Amino acid sequence: MNNLRNLFKLMIVVMALIITMGACNSNKEQGSDAKKEAQKKAQPLDPNGKISIRYVEEDSIIKNYNLAKDFNEMKTRLTNEYDQAGRRLSDQIANFENTMKQKYQNNQYTETSYNADLQKLQQLQQNAQNELEKLQESSYNQLEQSQKQLNDSIQNFLREYANTHHHDMILIKEIGSSSYMNPNLDITDEVVNELNKRYTKVAPKK
């Protein structure tokens, strides 16, 4: 009986090994196929096998692409709105504090009325904090969405441009970069012109 049990266990182990080896071979084959497919896609687009590279200047796109201009205008507008709200709420609290001070100096307070005004002052401060936090969150969400739209717009166009003009790579020369790039490879002006042709400004919601 023990010999049968041992034999049965051995058969299970062998079957498990066979299944594992088969799975490994299958994964290797799939990995090999995926690698070959990736290599095919990575072949230079130029029919002569040469790698074609161009670049655009980030600073120039931000300054001249109308969508980027709108994004910068939005950042300025939201910052101003936040600052204005902060000053308005700060003035409101300061005015109420001055009113309390005058009442105190003129002996117009009873203990009950002073506590009531003190509670109102605390509520004003809490309301101001809540309003500014809500405004800050709203501004952040708008900027995040607009930044994504801007990035997607540029990346999608560069991908399409590269395919159309048979370029393997389009680099973005960042602001302040000290890297040297041959000016003959600069396609910034053409890219900006094409981006602006496609861009239609949408009026902000009121």
WOGI-V249127 format. One record per residue. N is the residue number from 1. PSI is psi in whole degrees, 0 to 359 (999 if undefined). OMEGA is omega in whole degrees, 0 to 359 (NA if undefined). Layout:
BEGIN
n->N psi->PSI omega->OMEGA
n->N psi->PSI omega->OMEGA
END
This chain:
BEGIN
n->1 psi->316 omega->180
n->2 psi->322 omega->179
n->3 psi->322 omega->178
n->4 psi->319 omega->179
n->5 psi->317 omega->180
n->6 psi->320 omega->179
n->7 psi->320 omega->179
n->8 psi->317 omega->178
n->9 psi->319 omega->180
n->10 psi->320 omega->179
n->11 psi->320 omega->179
n->12 psi->317 omega->180
n->13 psi->316 omega->181
n->14 psi->318 omega->180
n->15 psi->321 omega->179
n->16 psi->320 omega->179
n->17 psi->319 omega->180
n->18 psi->316 omega->180
n->19 psi->317 omega->181
n->20 psi->316 omega->180
n->21 psi->322 omega->178
n->22 psi->319 omega->180
n->23 psi->320 omega->179
n->24 psi->316 omega->180
n->25 psi->321 omega->179
n->26 psi->317 omega->179
n->27 psi->321 omega->179
n->28 psi->317 omega->180
n->29 psi->318 omega->179
n->30 psi->318 omega->179
n->31 psi->321 omega->179
n->32 psi->317 omega->178
n->33 psi->317 omega->180
n->34 psi->321 omega->179
n->35 psi->317 omega->179
n->36 psi->319 omega->181
n->37 psi->318 omega->179
n->38 psi->321 omega->179
n->39 psi->322 omega->178
n->40 psi->315 omega->181
n->41 psi->333 omega->184
n->42 psi->359 omega->180
n->43 psi->143 omega->178
n->44 psi->143 omega->182
n->45 psi->335 omega->179
n->46 psi->130 omega->182
n->47 psi->337 omega->179
n->48 psi->1 omega->177
n->49 psi->8 omega->180
n->50 psi->146 omega->178
n->51 psi->127 omega->182
n->52 psi->124 omega->182
n->53 psi->138 omega->173
n->54 psi->172 omega->178
n->55 psi->159 omega->174
n->56 psi->153 omega->180
n->57 psi->121 omega->182
n->58 psi->316 omega->183
n->59 psi->317 omega->181
n->60 psi->323 omega->178
n->61 psi->317 omega->181
n->62 psi->324 omega->182
n->63 psi->330 omega->191
n->64 psi->340 omega->179
n->65 psi->124 omega->187
n->66 psi->325 omega->178
n->67 psi->322 omega->177
n->68 psi->323 omega->176
n->69 psi->315 omega->179
n->70 psi->322 omega->179
n->71 psi->317 omega->179
n->72 psi->323 omega->176
n->73 psi->321 omega->178
n->74 psi->316 omega->179
n->75 psi->316 omega->179
n->76 psi->317 omega->181
n->77 psi->315 omega->181
n->78 psi->323 omega->177
n->79 psi->317 omega->179
n->80 psi->319 omega->179
n->81 psi->320 omega->180
n->82 psi->316 omega->180
n->83 psi->318 omega->179
n->84 psi->318 omega->178
n->85 psi->319 omega->179
n->86 psi->317 omega->179
n->87 psi->319 omega->180
n->88 psi->313 omega->181
n->89 psi->323 omega->178
n->90 psi->318 omega->178
n->91 psi->321 omega->179
n->92 psi->316 omega->179
n->93 psi->318 omega->180
n->94 psi->320 omega->179
n->95 psi->319 omega->180
n->96 psi->324 omega->177
n->97 psi->320 omega->178
n->98 psi->322 omega->177
n->99 psi->317 omega->178
n->100 psi->321 omega->180
n->101 psi->317 omega->179
n->102 psi->317 omega->178
n->103 psi->320 omega->181
n->104 psi->317 omega->181
n->105 psi->330 omega->181
n->106 psi->10 omega->178
n->107 psi->40 omega->181
n->108 psi->1 omega->184
n->109 psi->139 omega->160
n->110 psi->169 omega->179
n->111 psi->321 omega->181
n->112 psi->314 omega->182
n->113 psi->325 omega->178
n->114 psi->315 omega->179
n->115 psi->324 omega->179
n->116 psi->316 omega->179
n->117 psi->323 omega->178
n->118 psi->319 omega->177
n->119 psi->322 omega->179
n->120 psi->320 omega->178
n->121 psi->316 omega->178
n->122 psi->323 omega->179
n->123 psi->321 omega->177
n->124 psi->317 omega->179
n->125 psi->319 omega->179
n->126 psi->319 omega->179
n->127 psi->320 omega->179
n->128 psi->316 omega->179
n->129 psi->317 omega->180
n->130 psi->318 omega->181
n->131 psi->318 omega->180
n->132 psi->322 omega->178
n->133 psi->319 omega->179
n->134 psi->318 omega->179
n->135 psi->321 omega->179
n->136 psi->317 omega->180
n->137 psi->318 omega->179
n->138 psi->317 omega->179
n->139 psi->317 omega->180
n->140 psi->316 omega->181
n->141 psi->319 omega->179
n->142 psi->317 omega->181
n->143 psi->321 omega->180
n->144 psi->316 omega->180
n->145 psi->318 omega->180
n->146 psi->323 omega->178
n->147 psi->319 omega->178
n->148 psi->317 omega->179
n->149 psi->318 omega->180
n->150 psi->312 omega->180
n->151 psi->316 omega->180
n->152 psi->320 omega->181
n->153 psi->314 omega->181
n->154 psi->313 omega->182
n->155 psi->317 omega->180
n->156 psi->320 omega->180
n->157 psi->317 omega->180
n->158 psi->322 omega->178
n->159 psi->315 omega->179
n->160 psi->318 omega->180
n->161 psi->317 omega->180
n->162 psi->317 omega->180
n->163 psi->318 omega->182
n->164 psi->321 omega->184
n->165 psi->9 omega->176
n->166 psi->46 omega->174
n->167 psi->139 omega->178
n->168 psi->335 omega->185
n->169 psi->137 omega->171
n->170 psi->115 omega->182
n->171 psi->153 omega->175
n->172 psi->113 omega->178
n->173 psi->112 omega->187
n->174 psi->159 omega->179
n->175 psi->131 omega->178
n->176 psi->1 omega->180
n->177 psi->138 omega->179
n->178 psi->4 omega->180
n->179 psi->141 omega->178
n->180 psi->133 omega->175
n->181 psi->134 omega->181
n->182 psi->121 omega->181
n->183 psi->336 omega->179
n->184 psi->343 omega->180
n->185 psi->0 omega->183
n->186 psi->120 omega->179
n->187 psi->21 omega->187
n->188 psi->310 omega->184
n->189 psi->316 omega->180
n->190 psi->318 omega->180
n->191 psi->315 omega->180
n->192 psi->316 omega->179
n->193 psi->316 omega->181
n->194 psi->321 omega->178
n->195 psi->316 omega->181
n->196 psi->329 omega->176
n->197 psi->326 omega->184
n->198 psi->342 omega->188
n->199 psi->129 omega->174
n->200 psi->119 omega->183
n->201 psi->133 omega->178
n->202 psi->128 omega->181
n->203 psi->135 omega->180
n->204 psi->147 omega->179
n->205 psi->138 omega->179
n->206 psi->999 omega->NA
END
